[in-house]
Amino acid sequence: AGAAAAARKAAGGGNGNGGDNPAAAKEPLAAKAQRRRYGGGGEEEEARPRAGPGPNARAQPEQPAAVPFWEVKQTRYHVAMPKEPTLSDRQRRSSVRWGLIGCGSVAYASIGPALNQCRGSELEACMSSDKARMRDLAKAQRCKATGSVHDLVNDPHVSAVYIETPPGSHLSLALLACKAGKPCLLEAPIARSYHEARVIRDAFVAAGRPLFVAHTRRAHPRVIAARQIVAGKRLVGAVTSVSYALSRGDHLLPGGGVGLLKGWRGDPEMSGGGLFMEFGCHVLDVIEFILGPISRATGDAARPPGMPRGSPETSVVMTYRVGGGVGRVSRVGMDGEGIISDGVVGEGGVLGTATFNFASAVPKDALVIEGTEGRLEMSVFGHEAPVLTLASGETISYPFQAPEVPHQPLVQRLVDYLHGCPMPEEVRDSAETALRISGAMDAVLRSYYRARDDHFWKRRHTWL
């Protein structure tokens, strides 16, 4: 045992990068899992520690550690990442030249670096209403700063547009990119409401130009692995239910109580609602990517007593079906008051639930997929390994290194497609998926805001 430990230390240096794991020495392609327990909605947020047990908590029996999948002899438990496409000499010499609208913190931390670091991609120009941030980003990414949105979208050197602004400006900016004939990548969510999302989608369909939405997590290796686990029915078996829970303390005040968020995230005119808009779209997209289209979405939203009427929601509970075919949005009367609800309906599928609480003292981020042969558990915003629990009690983990630049995997697949490579699953039907998710979120929020197809942010007195 001592000799084996010495050999492992010599192989990896014992520095936390896989040297202390004998499986990492056997299989270098399977990276060691990240140990961050809690991840935020924006890629720039730091991990949060998990709350410890209370003073009166009973001691729990130790659970056996999950075995990394590459140590399992049965190959049916193995997963493999998609191979990178082979580019021609012409494709290698050309680049997709991006124009970036918006220079927020995510643009600094992830989007700008991704656009420049992907093969066959280059950040040509950036533009922002905050001129100081625009100049700083242009200097950091060695691109030009553009004076106006019109100049950027009509720049002959810009071949594609990335819109990284709050959802309140997505409709007008996307239509400008569409009119200029440029492929467009929109930061998620696609828009403030299903109504706006459909206007954007229809404009690009009519113009015959590509439209994509940056649901970045579906291109991360751990999520791709989860999709393969569920698709291999011998692992989970037939899926029987899916549940998700997210708890965060964004609305908690330091001295106690709850309060409104500052900045655009606390302004429904710019965000389209509460934090459910920002986090919910990514959660529902991951569920769709793993299990199939979401349909029959319904639910309710609320605010705590300490927040005044006209405040965005802080908690959401929803049910839905997933994997039963493509849903569609239909207008359904709810009660005698004439309130109209956009419900996403479909046929069959597996029943699912999701809860979101943004005024919770204890963080939680847990997706659970139950099947006839096992259970898959993972977070959506964290980086720890998904864990498969079999009926025998054996647990298998699927650790993959988190991308250093969170947006890069999705951007790379999109760039490859724009270069003429086959459409990858991570970007297939991107706009349609985002539109369907927008309809599901509107179905959940409609009763709280009383309607979602008008300028609801201007009539706060009508909200619940």
C-alpha positions, 0 to 999 in steps of 0.5 A: 500500500505504501509503494502504491501511494508513493507511485501515485504521488510521483505520478501526479504530485499529490497536488489535487489535480488527480495525482492522489487518485489511482483512477486518474493515473489509469484514465487521464481523460476522466478529470477529477471532479470539482469540489465546489458544493454550490454554484451561482447563476452568473458564471462570475459568482463564487461558490458558497459553503454548504451549511453544517448540521445543527447542534442537536443533529443526530450522527448519520452513518457514513455512506460508501464513497461513489466509485468513479465510472472509469473504475467500474469494470462493466463498460455499460456504465462508461460515458464518452464526450463527443469528438471534435469535428475535423475542420478543412484548411479553408475553415481553419484559415477563416474566422467567425468574427463576433460583434459583442453588444453588452460589456457586463461582468459575464462578458469580462469573465466568460463571453469575451474570452470564449469568443477569442479562444475558440478555434475559428472564432475572433472577437472583432468589436464590442459595444456598451452604453457604459463607455468605460467598461467598453474600452476596458473590455476592448483593451483586454480582448484586443478588439475595437470599441464601437460607438453605436449598436447600428455601427456594430451590427452593420460593420462589414467585418462582423459576421455574427452578433452576440447580445449580452444585455438584460432581457429587456433590450433583447427584442430591439437588439435582436431585430437589428441584428436580424435586419442586418442579416447576421447570425445572432446568439442571445444570452439567456433568457431569450426575452422578458416573455413568451410574446417577445420571444416569439416575435424574435424567433419569427423574425429570424425564421422569416429572414432565414438567419440562424438564431441561438440562445446561450444555454451554456450548461448543456455543453458542459461535460457533466451535463452531457454525461447525465444525458448519456446516463439517462439515454442508456436505459440500462442505467437509470431504467425507464424514467419515472419522475424528475424533481428539482429544488433551488434555494438561495439567499439573494433577497435576505438582508444582513440584519434580517428580513427580506429586501429587493435586489439592486440593479437590473435584476431587481427591475422587472422592466429589464429582467422580465420578473424575479430571479426565476427568469435568470435561473429558471431558464437554465434549469429547465434547459438542462432538464430538457437537454437530458430528458426531452421537451417540457410540456404541460407546465403550470405553477404559482409564484409568491413574495414574502410578507416583508416585501411590498406589493409590486415586488418581483416574486421570490419563490416559485413552485411548478409542475410539468411533464418532460419527454412526451413530445414537443409542447405548444403554447395555448391560451386557456381561460383560468377563471371568471375574471377573464385572466388568460394563461399561456399553458404549455401542453403536450402528450404523455411524458414523465411528471416533474416538479421544481421549486425555487426560493430566493429568500432562503437561509440554507442553499440548495441545488439538487436535480433528481431523476428517478428510474426503475433501475436507479437514481441520478443526482446532480446540481445544475449550477455547481460543478460536482460529479453527477452520482448514479445510485443503483438498486443494489445500493452501489453508487457511481460518480461521473467526475469531469473538469469544469470548463475554465471559461464557462461559455467556451464549450457552447460557443465552440460548437456554434462556431463549428456549425457556422463553419459548415460542420454538422449541427451538434446536439448542444445547439440543435433547435436552440431558439425553439427550445428557448421559446418553449421554455419561455412559454413554460415560465410565463405559464407559471408566472401569469397568475402572479403578474395577472398577464404576461403579453403586455407591458406588465412592469408598468402596472405593478398595482395589479400584481399579487 
